[in-house]
Amino acid sequence: MRPVRSLPRRKRGALVALLGVAVLLTGCGSTPPEPAAPPPDPSGAFPVTIETAFGPVTVPEQPQRVVALGWSDAETALALGVEPVGAADWLPVGGDGLGPWAKEAGLSYRNPPKMLGTTELDLEEVAALEPDLILDTRSSGDPARHERLSALGVPVVGVPAGAAAYMTPWQDQLAMIGQALGRTEEADRLHAELDAEFRRAAEANPAFQDATAVVAARSTSGYGAYVNGDVRVDFLRALGFRNSPAVQDLAAGNFFVPISNERLGLLDADLTVATAIGVEPSEITADPLFQAVPSVRAGRSVVLDDPTVSQAFASASVHGLSYALDAVVPRLAAAMAP
């Protein structure tokens, strides 16, 4: 077990396809990697029961072989001192699936997990790792996916009740994984530290309070905007902003709404934040249609042109959000300055 890391003190800084066809869960030939296993539970925390959208899930004893499949599940487990043997790289950040923000905070693997992919998850690979716990707390919440994972015969901690696809709040993810790993005290501490960082940033920037904001994205498919429940919007809301009602009214159960070029005026707000997905940020900054949005034309916009910052902003992990606070808040403040 790695020691639990507190949040760094520095101040610098797609949807998943349904698991379409049933796969054979036997005949796994490769030898699964050995985890850096936690010691036997000294606190008497187990068995522990976690409430999920699929009902209560009981983890009978201290997990030794954790597979982390949900968005930021692996990083969250590592932040709590447990190294998963398998992980999905959602953003993706490549390599062992850890973003630069995690490594800057001192998080690293002694035994890197097997990377399992995201949109084409192979259950045979999962089974080959011989897990005794599967984390899937920020995922599609698809019952068929959960059923197939549960067929492995180990506890599967899925999305919490009421969470839309990929919209599990970081607070719930941290709490659920903390319970499942017997690390509730560490999870509570990380939660309190990040809450305090958001609170300090909000208090230092009164101009953010009750101002409207839009978080837009441009991809190869065009423009869109995020709605309440998405981590990017919730990031701004924690600073005092409120999502633009014009965008929020378009929400239809997803975390993102497409916006055609003809309706790009919907991106107007007291502040417009934009990110690039699969395209260069210059395709936003050089776009005359984007530049014509009133808030952009008035200088009240921020285009996140650093890939690491954009990924941290979207990470929904404790250390990713802390990194994004340091990198993004000064730019928001500059854009909102009179």
Secondary structure, DSSP 8 states (H G I E B T S, - for coil): --------------------S--------S-----------SS---SEEEEETTEEEEE-S--SSEEE-STTHHHHHHHTT---SEE--SS---TTS--HHHHHTT---SS--EE--STT--HHHHHHT--SEEE-SSS---HHHHHHHHTTSS-EE---TT--TT---HHHHHHHHHHHHT-HHHHHHHHHHHHHHHHHHHHH-GGGTT-EEEEEEEETTEEEEE-TTSHHHHHHHHTT-EE-HHHHTT--SSSEEEE-GGGGGGG-SSEEEEEESSS-THHHHT-HHHHTSHHHHTT-EEEE--HHHHHHHHH-SHHHHHHHHHHHHHHHHHHH--
